[in-house]
């Protein structure tokens, strides 16, 4: 399916940016790596420390990357990078599409449609692996968007490692399709509920890219 190109979301055009909300994890890791590298010039003991701390800092920089995207034009686009874990009809006629995000994926989530954020609710819970059925009781943030298709529900679910979900915008904010709306630190899952009558155009096992992969069919 060809992708129509539109302007990037309004939150900046900086290339190679890092995700908002990364500082509590990233700054101490990078500072420790920098210190160990400086001291490694004079001490073999510090040289042994410098290798793992530098590798960890590089891994953190990779994990918290936040690349710009050419936003696809379509009714509903993927809010997350990852793999479609399940597609499940819901009792109320909606269809839930669950996207599993591994630690290798970009973990910044994007608005699946343009509209107004009508609700952002944080719900405490557990931290079992996000690919388990029991993860539905994990720590999560439930979003509701008022859109041209009506109410759209999206849920950010923390995983076994992810211990913090960071919403970027509050209730009442108007968002553009594909705009960055929040971050889940480390492995996790994002569920989106398509309204009754909206057909799914992805398959279980399919790789998705936030802001790029269209998940509904005309």
N, C-alpha and C positions, 0 to 999 in steps of 0.2 A: 504494500500500500504506500503510495507516495506521500511524503510529508510536506504540508504547506508550511512555509516559514513566516513567522511573525516576529515582532520585536521582542527582545528579552524582557523578563520581569523588571519592574521598576526599581529593584533594590541594588542596582549597580551593574557596571560592565567590566569590573576588574577581573582579569584573567588569573587563574591559579589561586583563587582566594581560599581561605580556610573558613570552616563553618563557625557561625556564631554559637557561643555556648561551649566552645572547645577549651577555653582558657584554663579552667580548674584542673584539667587533666594534662593539657599540653605544656603549659608554662613550667611547672615543676620538672617534668620529664626532660624538656629541652635544656633547662638550667643545669640539671644534674649532669647531662651529657656534656655540656660545654665545660663545666667545672672539671669533670674527669679528664677531658681531652687536654685542658691546660696543664693539669697536674701530671698527666702521663708523660710529659716531656722531661720530667725530672725524676719520675719514680716508676719502676717496673710494676709495682703493686697497683698503682693507679692505671697503668696501661691495661692490666687485666680487667679493671672495672670499666674502662672506657669502651671496650668492645660491646658488651651487652647493653650499656646505657645508651650508646649511640644508635645501636640497632633498634632499641625500644623507641627512641625519639623519632627515628625515621619511620617506624611503623605507625606511630601516633600521627605524624604529619600526613601520611598516606590515608589513614582512616578518616581524619577530619577534613579531607579535601572537599571542596565545594565548587565543582566546575560549572561554567556557564553552559546553557543548553539552548538549542534552537527549538522553541516550543511548537509542538504539533498543533494543528488546528483540527478540532473535533469536539464532539459533545462532552465526552469523559476521557480524560487521559490519566495515565498511571501516576499515583502520588508518591511512588517509591521505586527505587532500584531494587531488583531482587528476582525471585523466581515465584511464579504462581503456584501456591501450595494447594489450594482447593478452590472450587467453585460450587457454591451450595445454595439451592433455592431456600428461601425463608418462608415462614408461615404466613407472613403478611403480604406475600407476593414479590418482595424484593429478592435480589440475588446477591449473596456475599462473595466477593472475590478477595481471597487472602493472599498476601504477598510476603514471602519470607525473605528477610534481609540478613545475609551472612556478614561477618566482620569485614569481609573484603569489599562489600558494597559501599557506595556513597550513602550516608545516613541522614542527609538533609531531605525532608519530605516537602512536597509541593502541592498546591491546591489543584484538585482534579477538575474543577470548573470555576468559572468566574462567578462571583456572587458576594453575599454578605455573611460573615461569620455570626451565627445566631447563638452559638453556645460553645464553650471550651470547658470541659469538666474533667478534672483530675480525679481518678479513682484508685485508691491504694490497693495493693494486692501482693501476690507472690512473685517469684522470679524463676519459674521452671522454664526449660528450653522452649523457645518460641515456636518450634515445630511440633510440640506436643499439643494434644487436644486440651489438656489442663491449662494451657497458657491463656485460655479465655478468662481465667481468674487472676491473671497477672496484673501488676501495676500498669495502668493505661491512662490515656487521655482521649476522651470522646469528643469529636468535633461534629457540629451540624452547620451546614451551609444552606442559605436560602438562594436558590439558583433558578435558571429558566426551566429546569426539570422538576422544580419543587425542592423539598428538603432532601439533602444528601448527607448521609452519615459516614464518617470516617473515624477509625479507631487506631491510634498508635499504641502498640503493645510492647512492653519491656520484655526482654528475654532473660536467660540465665545469667548473663554478664551485664547486660544493660541495667543500670540502676537509676537512670534519670532520663526523663523526657522533658525537653525544653521547648515549649511553645514560643514562637516568635511574635505572635500577634494576639490581641485580646478580642473578646466578644465585641461585636459592633463594627469590626473592620471590614471594609470592602476590599476584596482581593481580585487580582487578575488570574486567569487560568495559567497554571504553571508557576505561580509565584511561590517563593519559599515561605513555608509556614511554621516549620519546627524541625527539631533534631532529636533523634533517639541515639543515645550513646551505646555503641557496640551492638552485638547481634539482637535481632528483634523482628517484629512483624507489623504490617499495616493491613487493615481490613477496610474495604470500601463496599458500601451497599448500593447497588444500582436499583432505581425505582422499578416498579412493576411495568412491564411493557418494553423495557430497555434490554436489548439482547447483548450477550457477552461476545466479544470478538477475540478473546485470548483463550489459551488452553492450559490445563495443569502441566507444569514443567516448563512453560515458556518463560524466557527471560524478559524482564521489563526494565524500562529506563524511565525514571521520573521526568515528567514533562514532555516525553517523546513518544512513548508507546500508547496508542489509543486502545482502550479496553472495551469500548462498546461498538455496536454495529448499526449502521443506518437502517 
